[in-house]
Amino acid sequence: MQQRKIGELTVSALGLGCMGMSEFYGATDDAQSLATLEAAYAAGVTLYDTADAYGFGHNEQLLGRFLRGKQGRVQVATKCGLVREAGQYARRIDNSAAYLRQACEASLARLGVERIDLYYLHRLDLAQTPLEESMGALAGLVREGKIGAIGLCEVSAATLRRAAALHPVAAVQSEYSLWTRDPEQGVLDACRAVGAAFCAYSPLGRGFLTGSFAGTGDSADFRSFNPRFAEENMRSNERIVARVRDLAAELGCTPAQLALAWLLAQGDDIVPIPGTKRIAYLHDNLGALDVRLSGDELARIGAALPPGVASGARYSEAGMAGLDA
């Protein structure tokens, strides 16, 4: 398994996003999810990404079952700061020192570990809580050995630089893919300036870039109310799928492998964390590690799928809270 660095952590070049094993993408099956986690482990995946908000704690509990006996051989990333009410998508942001400590203790218990390797602020609300208070609380958790490293999600370049001046930031996690190129507008440069790795979530465009998504009538599926998957935008975005499919065919790989290989080629400090609950998709994604793209091929892909190519916002209005904080 190829490896990359996140701060002092050495992780697999592709991580595994675990969110969909608990909610947001239709029906879930714990047995199927645990089998997929074990298959990832057998294939050499060491970075597993979750959050306390996924499934209202269920996702961390599920991952905790998988982690038994594997401590020291895998790295766990989880997040805090988003507060949700059971059965609702609506959320609020709490970055207060008291809440972060409470959330960390709860995550440690659900995961069944003594230390979280990488602990992210899931979203920031700088108007409500000064950055100094949040970073100070996280730094305290590092000193106590409860977390190994600090990460930030969906932050602006300016906020990242401010945070890194208060305490080292090991990673930034934001959406980045062939149809979401926002991090290229300053955040990647800021990561490199402060020595933070970049973990790319939704690197397959929530499954859309693979060409396997055919729409959903499932109200439990996040995509049913995501603007990019609205009917009027889907018609426009189908051209993106066609371009990815054609390029992948030319290069002798699958669409998922093309999308992930393109991301991996954007820098050795980028770690994509594609999510799946199915073993077949897991192995398809891991095949991206064997795809080598030349400079000319990367240029062709970039020209075919330039920044701004997608139609529709990447979140609903409620989901936009805390983005680019």
Backbone bond lengths (Angstrom), bond angles and torsions (degrees), N, CA, C in turn:
res aa  C-N    CA-C-N  psi(-1)  N-CA   C-N-CA  omega(-1)  CA-C   N-CA-C  phi
1 M - - - 1.469 - - 1.528 109.53 -
2 Q 1.320 116.31 127.37 1.456 120.48 174.25 1.523 109.48 -64.57
3 Q 1.333 115.92 149.16 1.455 120.12 -176.19 1.524 111.47 -127.62
4 R 1.319 114.97 156.06 1.457 121.94 176.66 1.523 108.48 -140.11
5 K 1.336 116.64 169.46 1.452 121.55 -175.92 1.529 110.98 -108.62
6 I 1.317 115.43 137.67 1.464 123.05 169.43 1.523 105.05 -126.12
7 G 1.321 116.67 100.50 1.454 119.20 -172.85 1.514 109.04 60.26
8 E 1.322 116.75 -125.33 1.460 120.66 178.28 1.521 112.36 -91.22
9 L 1.325 116.94 -1.57 1.457 121.01 179.77 1.528 110.75 -83.07
10 T 1.310 117.15 139.00 1.458 122.63 169.69 1.517 106.80 -105.00
11 V 1.331 116.81 120.17 1.459 121.44 -173.42 1.528 110.07 -127.28
12 S 1.319 115.67 163.63 1.463 120.19 173.96 1.525 109.20 -64.37
13 A 1.330 116.42 146.14 1.472 121.11 -175.83 1.521 111.89 -62.17
14 L 1.313 117.67 -27.85 1.466 122.96 170.94 1.522 107.92 -116.20
15 G 1.331 116.08 128.42 1.446 120.15 173.00 1.514 109.83 -96.12
16 L 1.321 116.21 -174.37 1.464 121.28 178.10 1.521 109.25 -126.78
17 G 1.329 116.06 119.15 1.449 121.44 174.02 1.518 109.71 -81.85
18 C 1.330 116.90 128.83 1.459 120.65 -171.16 1.524 114.29 -104.33
19 M 1.325 118.98 -2.76 1.461 122.63 -173.09 1.524 113.23 -51.83
20 G 1.329 117.40 -48.27 1.455 121.55 -174.81 1.512 114.27 -64.75
21 M 1.329 116.83 -11.41 1.460 120.10 177.26 1.522 111.65 -74.63
22 S 1.347 116.66 -11.03 1.459 120.26 -178.76 1.517 114.22 -119.21
23 E 1.332 117.84 -33.58 1.464 120.21 179.59 1.520 110.25 -170.10
24 F 1.302 115.58 -178.29 1.461 126.51 173.27 1.526 115.67 82.90
25 Y 1.335 118.96 -25.30 1.459 119.54 -178.46 1.524 111.38 -126.94
26 G 1.325 115.65 49.84 1.449 119.90 175.63 1.523 113.52 84.17
27 A 1.335 115.42 -162.14 1.465 121.91 -174.36 1.525 111.08 -60.93
28 T 1.326 115.05 147.11 1.460 120.79 178.83 1.524 109.97 -120.92
29 D 1.315 115.00 159.33 1.459 121.56 -177.76 1.527 106.69 -146.80
30 D 1.328 117.53 109.00 1.465 120.30 -175.53 1.520 112.49 -60.05
31 A 1.320 117.60 -39.72 1.465 120.26 -178.81 1.526 110.32 -63.25
32 Q 1.336 115.76 -44.26 1.465 120.11 177.77 1.529 110.79 -62.61
33 S 1.330 116.21 -42.47 1.457 120.48 -178.49 1.525 111.25 -65.37
34 L 1.323 116.97 -43.07 1.469 119.82 179.31 1.524 110.97 -64.35
35 A 1.323 116.95 -36.66 1.466 120.24 176.85 1.526 110.60 -64.34
36 T 1.336 116.75 -38.19 1.459 120.84 178.41 1.524 110.60 -68.08
37 L 1.319 117.13 -41.24 1.464 120.81 176.48 1.532 110.91 -60.13
38 E 1.310 116.73 -43.34 1.471 119.88 179.20 1.522 111.09 -66.51
39 A 1.333 116.84 -37.30 1.469 119.70 177.62 1.515 110.80 -65.33
40 A 1.327 116.98 -38.25 1.461 120.52 176.95 1.519 110.68 -63.25
41 Y 1.316 115.91 -43.88 1.470 120.96 179.33 1.530 110.55 -61.97
42 A 1.323 116.53 -43.38 1.463 120.33 179.40 1.522 111.84 -63.61
43 A 1.344 116.26 -29.95 1.471 120.73 -179.66 1.524 112.65 -83.49
44 G 1.326 117.41 -5.63 1.462 120.35 176.94 1.511 115.64 102.97
45 V 1.337 117.26 5.32 1.465 119.72 176.27 1.530 108.21 -70.68
46 T 1.337 116.68 129.52 1.464 119.30 -179.15 1.518 113.56 -117.75
47 L 1.341 119.44 -14.71 1.458 122.06 -177.56 1.523 110.44 -103.10
48 Y 1.338 116.06 119.94 1.462 122.05 -178.18 1.526 108.37 -121.33
49 D 1.337 115.87 125.38 1.449 121.63 -171.81 1.523 111.34 -112.00
50 T 1.335 116.22 128.15 1.450 122.22 -179.60 1.527 108.89 -141.72
51 A 1.331 117.52 -169.18 1.464 122.97 176.25 1.513 108.02 -164.02
52 D 1.334 115.97 153.43 1.458 118.74 179.35 1.520 112.11 -67.47
53 A 1.336 116.87 -22.36 1.465 120.63 -178.49 1.527 113.09 -81.02
54 Y 1.324 119.07 -14.70 1.458 121.60 -177.75 1.526 110.12 -76.45
55 G 1.317 115.18 111.12 1.461 118.51 -179.65 1.514 112.52 69.18
56 F 1.339 117.26 20.89 1.463 121.72 178.07 1.530 111.13 54.79
57 G 1.319 115.92 45.64 1.458 121.67 179.08 1.513 114.15 99.29
58 H 1.337 117.70 -19.70 1.467 120.57 -177.65 1.527 111.43 -59.39
59 N 1.335 117.65 -40.18 1.449 120.15 -175.64 1.523 111.71 -64.33
60 E 1.319 116.94 -41.03 1.465 119.59 176.36 1.524 110.89 -66.34
61 Q 1.317 117.72 -39.47 1.460 120.52 178.12 1.520 111.15 -63.13
62 L 1.330 116.19 -42.31 1.465 120.86 177.99 1.521 110.28 -61.90
63 L 1.327 116.14 -46.49 1.460 119.99 179.39 1.526 110.34 -63.39
64 G 1.330 117.01 -35.85 1.459 120.28 177.39 1.513 112.27 -59.68
65 R 1.322 117.29 -37.84 1.474 120.26 177.06 1.525 110.34 -62.68
66 F 1.330 116.43 -41.37 1.464 121.63 179.34 1.530 111.81 -67.67
67 L 1.312 117.17 -34.52 1.466 121.61 -172.80 1.528 114.19 -74.05
68 R 1.315 117.44 -16.75 1.461 119.57 -175.67 1.526 111.12 -54.77
69 G 1.328 115.30 123.09 1.461 120.96 179.43 1.509 114.49 83.00
70 K 1.341 118.27 0.69 1.466 120.68 -177.33 1.529 112.95 -111.56
71 Q 1.326 118.06 1.22 1.454 120.17 -178.81 1.525 110.69 -56.53
72 G 1.314 114.75 137.01 1.462 120.15 -177.77 1.511 113.22 90.45
73 R 1.340 116.53 -13.59 1.473 119.84 179.88 1.527 112.49 -111.79
74 V 1.313 116.55 -7.63 1.458 121.56 176.85 1.528 108.55 -136.07
75 Q 1.342 115.46 164.65 1.463 120.63 176.38 1.531 108.24 -117.52
76 V 1.314 115.49 135.20 1.464 121.68 -178.94 1.516 109.51 -112.18
77 A 1.322 115.90 129.11 1.460 122.14 173.22 1.520 108.01 -115.78
78 T 1.313 116.77 129.38 1.461 120.29 173.29 1.529 108.42 -136.53
79 K 1.328 115.67 177.51 1.468 120.13 -169.90 1.527 110.29 -139.42
80 C 1.329 114.12 158.94 1.451 120.55 177.17 1.529 108.75 -143.67
81 G 1.319 115.55 165.58 1.463 119.46 175.05 1.504 115.52 113.21
82 L 1.342 117.61 -15.90 1.465 121.58 174.05 1.520 108.09 -101.66
83 V 1.314 116.88 126.58 1.458 121.10 -177.96 1.524 108.14 -115.29
84 R 1.332 116.25 124.33 1.456 121.42 -178.46 1.513 110.45 -124.67
85 E 1.309 115.51 154.01 1.458 122.15 173.31 1.526 108.00 -95.51
86 A 1.309 116.51 139.16 1.464 121.15 -177.11 1.520 111.08 -53.01
87 G 1.342 115.18 132.36 1.450 121.17 177.15 1.511 115.08 83.01
88 Q 1.340 117.24 5.01 1.457 120.50 -178.22 1.527 110.91 -127.04
89 Y 1.331 115.58 147.88 1.468 120.49 173.90 1.523 110.41 -82.01
90 A 1.334 117.25 -31.73 1.462 121.75 -177.74 1.524 110.17 -53.55
91 R 1.320 115.54 143.22 1.462 119.20 -178.54 1.522 110.15 -147.74
92 R 1.319 115.12 161.73 1.444 121.13 171.99 1.514 108.34 -124.47
93 I 1.306 116.34 164.70 1.457 121.61 -177.53 1.517 108.96 -109.26
94 D 1.329 116.16 130.35 1.464 121.50 176.13 1.521 108.08 -132.39
95 N 1.324 115.95 108.63 1.464 121.72 179.15 1.522 111.84 -108.83
96 S 1.328 117.88 14.40 1.463 120.24 -177.43 1.525 110.48 -65.62
97 A 1.314 115.27 151.94 1.467 120.47 -178.77 1.522 111.08 -58.73
98 A 1.327 117.12 -42.54 1.467 120.06 -178.50 1.522 110.89 -63.39
99 Y 1.348 116.67 -41.50 1.461 118.87 -178.52 1.529 111.12 -69.44
100 L 1.327 117.84 -40.52 1.463 120.26 -178.57 1.522 111.14 -61.99
101 R 1.326 116.75 -40.28 1.462 119.64 178.07 1.533 110.52 -65.80
102 Q 1.324 116.47 -44.34 1.469 120.69 178.02 1.526 110.75 -60.38
103 A 1.331 116.61 -44.40 1.461 121.06 -178.69 1.526 111.26 -65.02
104 C 1.322 116.67 -39.86 1.464 120.11 -179.86 1.526 110.86 -63.18
105 E 1.322 116.68 -46.03 1.464 119.81 179.75 1.532 110.70 -60.59
106 A 1.322 116.66 -39.99 1.467 120.11 179.85 1.526 110.93 -66.76
107 S 1.336 117.14 -39.90 1.467 120.11 179.30 1.525 111.14 -67.00
108 L 1.318 117.42 -41.16 1.468 120.68 177.15 1.527 110.65 -57.14
109 A 1.331 115.81 -42.29 1.464 119.87 -178.83 1.526 111.37 -67.97
110 R 1.326 116.97 -44.03 1.474 119.51 -179.34 1.524 111.45 -65.99
111 L 1.320 116.60 -39.61 1.469 120.84 -178.93 1.527 111.90 -76.35
112 G 1.325 117.18 -22.15 1.461 120.67 -178.68 1.513 112.91 71.81
113 V 1.333 116.67 32.80 1.466 121.08 -179.88 1.524 109.49 -123.10
114 E 1.331 116.04 163.07 1.463 120.81 178.06 1.522 111.87 -93.43
115 R 1.337 116.18 -18.15 1.459 119.90 179.96 1.521 109.33 -148.13
116 I 1.333 115.07 137.78 1.462 121.78 174.35 1.521 107.27 -92.76
117 D 1.325 117.37 125.38 1.462 120.18 -174.37 1.523 112.71 -64.71
118 L 1.337 116.62 -43.18 1.464 121.75 -177.40 1.514 108.14 -138.96
119 Y 1.338 116.36 119.17 1.466 121.33 -174.11 1.522 108.64 -119.04
120 Y 1.344 114.90 117.41 1.464 121.42 -176.18 1.534 111.97 -100.22
121 L 1.331 115.59 146.69 1.456 120.42 158.27 1.516 106.23 -79.06
122 H 1.335 116.39 115.78 1.464 121.53 -172.03 1.526 111.39 -66.08
123 R 1.314 116.50 -43.66 1.461 123.27 172.98 1.531 107.62 -146.38
124 L 1.322 116.23 155.53 1.456 121.54 179.16 1.520 110.79 -115.70
125 D 1.315 115.26 145.45 1.462 122.43 171.38 1.526 106.31 -130.78
126 L 1.320 115.83 89.83 1.458 120.81 -174.23 1.523 112.25 -71.35
127 A 1.322 117.72 -19.57 1.458 120.18 177.32 1.526 110.83 -73.97
128 Q 1.307 116.73 -28.23 1.461 121.68 -177.69 1.527 112.02 -90.45
129 T 1.347 116.43 -41.72 1.462 120.80 -176.32 1.523 109.16 -132.54
130 P 1.328 118.09 123.51 1.473 119.99 177.88 1.527 111.01 -58.55
131 L 1.310 116.09 142.62 1.458 121.02 179.16 1.528 110.94 -56.91
132 E 1.327 116.30 -34.96 1.463 120.77 -178.93 1.530 111.41 -61.59
133 E 1.334 117.12 -37.06 1.467 119.94 179.29 1.527 110.91 -67.75
134 S 1.316 116.89 -46.14 1.468 120.45 -178.42 1.524 111.28 -65.39
135 M 1.320 116.98 -48.02 1.461 119.87 -179.02 1.530 110.71 -65.55
136 G 1.327 116.54 -35.00 1.458 119.51 177.43 1.517 111.54 -63.78
137 A 1.336 116.41 -40.39 1.458 120.52 178.66 1.532 110.90 -65.24
138 L 1.331 116.61 -43.66 1.465 120.09 179.37 1.527 110.90 -66.20
139 A 1.323 116.73 -39.96 1.465 119.94 177.82 1.526 110.54 -60.80
140 G 1.344 116.57 -37.63 1.453 120.30 177.00 1.516 111.84 -62.80
141 L 1.333 116.81 -39.19 1.465 120.69 178.00 1.529 111.21 -66.64
142 V 1.334 117.04 -33.42 1.464 120.17 174.89 1.526 109.98 -64.53
143 R 1.329 116.76 -47.26 1.468 120.59 -178.98 1.523 111.66 -60.66
144 E 1.317 116.47 -34.47 1.463 120.61 -179.93 1.515 113.10 -80.50
145 G 1.330 117.56 -5.66 1.456 120.97 179.26 1.509 114.47 79.81
146 K 1.335 117.70 11.49 1.466 120.31 179.27 1.525 111.93 -80.74
147 I 1.317 116.69 -27.52 1.463 121.40 173.80 1.520 108.64 -132.32
148 G 1.332 115.48 151.46 1.457 119.70 -178.66 1.510 113.19 -91.26
149 A 1.334 117.10 -37.42 1.460 121.29 -175.90 1.517 109.49 -151.50
150 I 1.332 115.01 157.08 1.460 122.21 -177.80 1.520 110.04 -103.97
151 G 1.326 115.62 138.37 1.455 121.62 174.22 1.523 110.25 -129.40
152 L 1.310 116.15 160.53 1.464 122.95 177.55 1.523 108.44 -129.45
153 C 1.320 116.77 144.15 1.460 121.36 179.26 1.522 111.03 -113.00
154 E 1.325 116.17 137.89 1.468 123.12 171.03 1.533 112.98 52.67
155 V 1.331 116.48 43.82 1.469 120.32 179.01 1.526 110.75 -99.97
156 S 1.314 115.05 158.24 1.462 120.65 174.82 1.529 109.39 -78.09
157 A 1.312 115.39 164.82 1.457 120.12 177.25 1.522 110.88 -60.99
158 A 1.328 116.96 -40.61 1.464 120.46 -178.06 1.527 111.12 -64.99
159 T 1.339 116.94 -42.44 1.460 119.96 179.69 1.521 110.95 -66.45
160 L 1.317 117.01 -38.69 1.465 120.35 177.70 1.520 110.66 -60.24
161 R 1.315 116.92 -45.11 1.467 119.82 -179.74 1.530 110.66 -63.66
162 R 1.332 116.70 -40.41 1.469 120.00 177.93 1.531 110.63 -63.32
163 A 1.330 116.36 -44.31 1.460 120.24 -178.25 1.525 111.15 -64.91
164 A 1.330 116.78 -42.16 1.465 120.83 -177.93 1.520 111.69 -66.77
165 A 1.334 117.28 -23.80 1.469 120.44 176.26 1.527 111.08 -73.58
166 L 1.339 116.44 -20.17 1.458 121.37 179.28 1.524 112.04 -90.21
167 H 1.335 116.41 -37.32 1.465 122.18 179.79 1.529 107.25 -163.49
168 P 1.337 118.69 145.17 1.474 119.33 178.19 1.523 112.11 -54.66
169 V 1.324 115.49 135.75 1.466 122.84 175.99 1.524 107.21 -109.29
170 A 1.318 116.86 119.89 1.462 120.98 -175.04 1.513 113.02 -79.88
171 A 1.339 117.13 -30.65 1.472 119.65 -173.79 1.511 111.60 -156.04
172 V 1.305 114.43 150.40 1.458 122.80 167.57 1.520 106.74 -116.09
173 Q 1.327 116.40 132.88 1.470 120.55 176.28 1.519 108.76 -116.80
174 S 1.321 115.25 119.08 1.455 122.16 177.67 1.511 108.80 -145.80
175 E 1.319 116.00 164.81 1.455 120.14 177.95 1.524 109.63 -70.15
176 Y 1.337 116.68 132.91 1.463 121.46 -179.49 1.519 107.80 -155.68
177 S 1.320 115.56 125.55 1.458 120.53 -178.56 1.520 108.92 -166.54
178 L 1.308 115.93 -177.45 1.460 120.38 178.35 1.520 112.73 -64.53
179 W 1.341 118.07 -18.27 1.464 117.40 177.24 1.532 112.03 -113.76
180 T 1.335 117.60 4.29 1.464 122.16 174.50 1.520 107.93 -136.25
181 R 1.323 115.89 97.68 1.465 120.99 -173.01 1.538 112.61 -106.63
182 D 1.339 116.97 13.72 1.461 121.77 -174.80 1.533 114.30 -51.71
183 P 1.351 120.40 -40.53 1.468 119.17 -177.62 1.530 114.33 -59.49
184 E 1.319 116.32 -19.25 1.463 119.11 179.74 1.530 112.02 -71.24
185 Q 1.335 116.96 -10.54 1.461 121.16 -178.08 1.526 111.27 -92.80
186 G 1.317 116.26 49.13 1.454 121.45 173.32 1.510 116.23 112.65
187 V 1.332 118.61 -29.38 1.462 119.80 -175.44 1.529 111.73 -70.15
188 L 1.328 117.80 -42.15 1.460 119.43 178.67 1.523 111.01 -61.97
189 D 1.327 116.88 -41.08 1.468 119.99 177.37 1.519 110.85 -62.48
190 A 1.327 117.05 -40.72 1.459 120.41 179.15 1.526 111.01 -65.91
191 C 1.334 116.97 -39.37 1.467 120.15 175.85 1.525 110.77 -56.67
192 R 1.307 115.57 -46.48 1.464 119.25 -178.33 1.523 111.71 -67.96
193 A 1.313 116.04 -32.12 1.465 119.63 179.81 1.528 111.42 -68.58
194 V 1.336 117.18 -35.05 1.465 119.66 -177.16 1.529 112.57 -101.19
195 G 1.327 117.86 -0.71 1.462 121.15 177.62 1.513 114.77 81.12
196 A 1.338 116.88 26.04 1.468 120.79 178.51 1.521 110.30 -97.34
197 A 1.317 116.73 138.43 1.461 120.80 171.61 1.516 108.76 -74.96
198 F 1.330 116.01 165.05 1.466 120.54 177.64 1.521 108.65 -120.58
199 C 1.344 116.29 119.58 1.463 121.77 176.91 1.520 108.80 -101.24
200 A 1.308 115.85 117.35 1.470 122.11 -174.14 1.519 110.27 -93.57
201 Y 1.346 115.41 112.42 1.461 118.01 174.86 1.529 110.22 -93.72
202 S 1.321 115.16 161.14 1.478 122.20 -174.04 1.522 111.69 49.23
203 P 1.339 118.12 46.44 1.469 120.24 -178.08 1.521 113.47 -69.19
204 L 1.335 116.31 -12.05 1.470 121.13 177.20 1.523 111.24 -107.84
205 G 1.338 116.29 20.11 1.460 119.56 177.91 1.508 113.26 59.36
206 R 1.366 116.07 43.28 1.474 122.17 -179.31 1.530 110.72 56.30
207 G 1.335 114.87 37.75 1.461 121.21 177.92 1.511 114.11 88.50
208 F 1.327 117.22 -12.97 1.464 119.83 -173.84 1.523 111.97 -66.81
209 L 1.338 117.44 -40.17 1.465 120.41 -175.22 1.527 112.89 -69.27
210 T 1.321 117.33 -15.88 1.466 119.27 179.53 1.521 111.95 -78.29
211 G 1.336 116.25 -15.60 1.459 120.04 -177.31 1.508 113.62 82.05
212 S 1.335 117.32 3.73 1.464 120.37 -176.68 1.522 112.82 -92.89
213 F 1.341 117.62 -9.38 1.456 120.20 -177.42 1.521 110.10 -86.18
214 A 1.317 116.13 122.61 1.471 120.80 -177.18 1.519 111.80 -118.41
215 G 1.324 116.08 22.12 1.461 119.99 -179.32 1.507 110.91 95.76
216 T 1.338 115.29 162.85 1.457 119.76 -179.55 1.518 109.84 -144.88
217 G 1.295 115.29 140.65 1.452 120.15 172.21 1.509 110.20 -107.22
218 D 1.326 116.30 12.57 1.455 123.57 -175.98 1.518 109.36 -88.74
219 S 1.326 117.17 114.31 1.459 120.82 -179.24 1.524 111.61 -67.50
220 A 1.346 117.70 -16.29 1.455 121.22 177.45 1.529 111.75 -83.35
221 D 1.321 117.16 -5.27 1.463 121.83 179.72 1.528 108.75 -91.85
222 F 1.317 115.62 119.73 1.465 122.63 -178.90 1.522 112.21 -49.83
223 R 1.315 117.03 -34.41 1.458 120.29 -176.37 1.525 112.65 -68.32
224 S 1.332 117.47 -16.54 1.461 119.92 -179.05 1.524 111.78 -68.90
225 F 1.349 117.67 -19.25 1.461 119.16 176.16 1.523 112.16 -127.16
226 N 1.335 115.75 20.46 1.467 120.38 175.04 1.529 109.07 -90.15
227 P 1.343 117.90 130.14 1.470 119.98 -174.90 1.530 114.58 -55.49
228 R 1.307 118.91 -35.05 1.464 120.01 -177.87 1.522 112.87 -67.90
229 F 1.337 115.62 -19.15 1.451 119.81 -179.14 1.524 111.89 -103.47
230 A 1.334 116.62 5.11 1.461 120.09 174.50 1.520 108.90 -65.65
231 E 1.316 116.29 149.47 1.471 120.24 -171.73 1.518 113.11 -52.85
232 E 1.339 117.41 -44.86 1.464 119.34 -176.66 1.533 111.99 -66.55
233 N 1.334 117.17 -31.41 1.457 119.92 178.35 1.530 111.62 -83.22
234 M 1.315 116.55 -33.86 1.466 119.80 178.36 1.517 111.07 -57.86
235 R 1.328 116.79 -41.79 1.465 119.84 -179.27 1.524 110.46 -59.42
236 S 1.320 116.24 -40.21 1.461 120.37 178.69 1.521 111.79 -72.85
237 N 1.323 116.64 -39.58 1.464 120.81 -175.28 1.523 113.57 -75.27
238 E 1.313 117.26 -14.15 1.470 119.30 178.56 1.531 111.80 -61.39
239 R 1.328 116.18 -24.80 1.468 118.24 178.44 1.530 110.95 -67.39
240 I 1.337 116.52 -27.22 1.461 120.79 177.66 1.522 109.61 -66.79
241 V 1.331 115.91 -45.19 1.463 120.57 179.13 1.524 110.06 -60.12
242 A 1.320 116.61 -42.51 1.464 120.36 -179.31 1.529 110.73 -62.03
243 R 1.327 116.86 -41.27 1.463 119.95 179.88 1.525 111.11 -66.00
244 V 1.321 116.61 -43.27 1.467 120.04 178.99 1.525 110.21 -63.52
245 R 1.323 116.83 -42.86 1.464 120.66 -179.26 1.530 110.61 -62.65
246 D 1.337 117.03 -43.37 1.466 120.43 -178.89 1.530 111.29 -66.55
247 L 1.314 116.72 -42.67 1.464 120.09 179.68 1.523 110.75 -65.20
248 A 1.326 116.82 -41.25 1.463 120.03 179.29 1.523 111.06 -62.93
249 A 1.330 116.72 -41.58 1.465 120.15 179.19 1.517 110.75 -61.69
250 E 1.321 116.45 -41.03 1.470 120.30 178.91 1.524 111.62 -63.79
251 L 1.335 116.36 -34.87 1.464 120.60 -174.93 1.521 112.79 -94.64
252 G 1.321 117.05 0.03 1.458 120.60 175.04 1.521 114.80 73.09
253 C 1.337 116.63 35.64 1.455 120.35 177.38 1.521 109.04 -139.86
254 T 1.314 117.45 176.93 1.457 120.45 178.00 1.531 109.35 -86.27
255 P 1.334 117.26 162.29 1.465 119.38 176.78 1.527 113.04 -56.70
256 A 1.320 117.64 -41.10 1.467 120.17 178.73 1.515 110.79 -61.76
257 Q 1.310 116.31 -42.36 1.469 120.04 -179.48 1.519 111.53 -66.26
258 L 1.324 116.94 -37.75 1.459 119.99 177.28 1.525 110.38 -62.16
259 A 1.347 116.84 -48.62 1.455 120.92 -177.32 1.523 111.49 -61.64
260 L 1.331 117.13 -41.48 1.462 120.39 -179.22 1.524 111.83 -74.16
261 A 1.326 117.29 -39.04 1.467 120.20 178.45 1.521 110.80 -63.43
262 W 1.344 116.30 -37.78 1.471 119.58 176.86 1.523 110.14 -61.11
263 L 1.326 116.96 -44.42 1.467 120.37 179.31 1.525 111.35 -63.74
264 L 1.319 116.76 -47.00 1.465 120.60 -179.81 1.521 111.38 -57.84
265 A 1.327 116.65 -31.57 1.463 121.31 -177.96 1.522 112.85 -79.54
266 Q 1.327 117.65 -7.03 1.466 120.00 -179.41 1.524 112.35 -77.76
267 G 1.319 117.79 -8.94 1.455 120.92 176.90 1.513 111.33 158.20
268 D 1.328 116.82 147.07 1.457 120.93 179.03 1.525 112.45 -70.26
269 D 1.331 116.41 -8.89 1.459 120.82 179.40 1.523 112.02 -95.62
270 I 1.317 117.39 8.99 1.471 121.77 179.83 1.531 109.43 -106.13
271 V 1.338 115.21 127.97 1.467 121.30 179.85 1.530 108.26 -123.00
272 P 1.320 118.36 101.76 1.474 120.03 176.33 1.529 110.26 -70.35
273 I 1.332 115.95 145.71 1.472 120.50 178.29 1.535 109.43 -126.94
274 P 1.323 117.01 67.37 1.474 118.55 179.06 1.522 110.53 -60.45
275 G 1.307 115.56 139.67 1.455 120.23 179.43 1.514 111.32 -102.39
276 T 1.303 115.97 141.82 1.463 121.17 172.85 1.513 108.87 -160.88
277 K 1.324 115.72 156.27 1.463 121.39 174.23 1.519 110.71 -117.04
278 R 1.339 116.07 12.70 1.464 121.07 -176.57 1.528 110.45 -124.04
279 I 1.326 116.27 134.26 1.460 121.55 -177.07 1.526 111.59 -62.91
280 A 1.322 117.68 -39.61 1.467 120.32 -178.35 1.529 110.61 -60.96
281 Y 1.330 117.02 -43.64 1.465 120.23 179.35 1.524 110.74 -68.00
282 L 1.329 116.57 -36.49 1.465 120.67 176.81 1.523 110.63 -56.64
283 H 1.326 116.96 -49.65 1.465 120.13 -177.77 1.528 111.71 -68.15
284 D 1.320 116.92 -34.89 1.460 119.98 175.06 1.529 109.57 -60.24
285 N 1.338 116.64 -46.78 1.456 120.40 -179.86 1.525 112.08 -61.84
286 L 1.311 116.99 -43.08 1.465 120.35 -178.23 1.525 111.78 -64.86
287 G 1.317 116.46 -23.11 1.469 119.44 176.59 1.514 112.89 -62.82
288 A 1.330 117.57 -17.61 1.468 121.17 178.51 1.520 111.52 -62.85
289 L 1.330 116.92 -25.24 1.463 120.27 -178.90 1.531 111.77 -67.36
290 D 1.329 117.17 -17.89 1.470 121.13 179.33 1.529 112.43 -96.79
291 V 1.335 117.24 -0.29 1.462 120.91 -179.13 1.529 109.05 -93.34
292 R 1.303 116.59 123.96 1.459 121.92 179.07 1.522 108.43 -112.31
293 L 1.304 116.63 120.75 1.464 121.50 -178.56 1.519 110.06 -105.53
294 S 1.311 116.26 129.14 1.465 120.93 178.31 1.521 109.87 -76.34
295 G 1.310 115.42 168.63 1.456 119.62 176.71 1.515 112.18 -58.98
296 D 1.322 116.74 -40.45 1.468 120.23 179.06 1.524 111.18 -65.86
297 E 1.348 116.24 -39.69 1.469 119.45 179.93 1.529 110.89 -67.41
298 L 1.313 116.99 -39.25 1.461 120.07 177.17 1.519 110.69 -63.52
299 A 1.323 116.10 -39.36 1.469 119.81 178.82 1.523 110.81 -64.77
300 R 1.330 117.50 -40.22 1.463 121.38 178.49 1.520 111.17 -63.61
301 I 1.330 115.81 -43.00 1.460 119.79 179.85 1.527 109.83 -64.22
302 G 1.322 116.40 -44.70 1.456 120.58 179.91 1.516 112.52 -62.40
303 A 1.327 116.79 -37.87 1.472 120.54 179.45 1.525 111.24 -70.86
304 A 1.331 116.71 -35.07 1.463 120.59 -179.06 1.528 111.82 -73.99
305 L 1.338 116.06 -27.34 1.467 121.16 -176.56 1.531 108.96 -132.44
306 P 1.323 117.13 71.07 1.466 121.07 -175.51 1.524 112.02 -73.62
307 P 1.335 117.72 164.25 1.465 120.27 175.29 1.522 110.81 -54.34
308 G 1.312 116.43 139.06 1.456 121.42 179.51 1.504 114.55 85.99
309 V 1.328 118.09 8.53 1.458 121.07 -175.02 1.534 112.19 -68.88
310 A 1.328 117.84 -27.35 1.466 120.59 -175.49 1.517 112.03 -80.39
311 S 1.316 115.25 145.19 1.465 121.81 174.81 1.524 108.97 -97.90
312 G 1.327 116.27 133.74 1.458 120.75 177.89 1.511 112.49 99.55
313 A 1.329 115.72 147.62 1.462 121.42 176.38 1.523 109.64 -69.22
314 R 1.319 117.05 156.37 1.459 119.10 -176.56 1.518 113.41 -84.74
315 Y 1.321 117.95 -9.06 1.464 122.32 174.02 1.521 109.16 -140.91
316 S 1.329 115.08 160.40 1.452 120.40 169.00 1.523 108.45 -70.35
317 E 1.321 116.58 173.89 1.469 119.85 -179.03 1.529 111.26 -58.40
318 A 1.318 117.72 -40.63 1.462 120.60 179.78 1.518 111.52 -65.05
319 G 1.320 116.11 -36.72 1.445 119.98 -178.85 1.507 114.87 -76.08
320 M 1.331 116.95 -15.40 1.467 120.77 -178.73 1.516 112.86 -74.91
321 A 1.328 117.58 -14.97 1.459 120.42 -178.50 1.528 110.48 -60.34
322 G 1.305 116.09 127.60 1.455 121.16 177.38 1.505 114.82 88.60
323 L 1.327 119.43 -2.83 1.463 121.03 178.17 1.526 109.85 -75.37
324 D 1.319 115.83 139.84 1.466 122.43 178.26 1.528 110.04 56.75
325 A 1.340 116.79 40.12 1.467 121.00 -175.47 1.526 110.68 -65.75
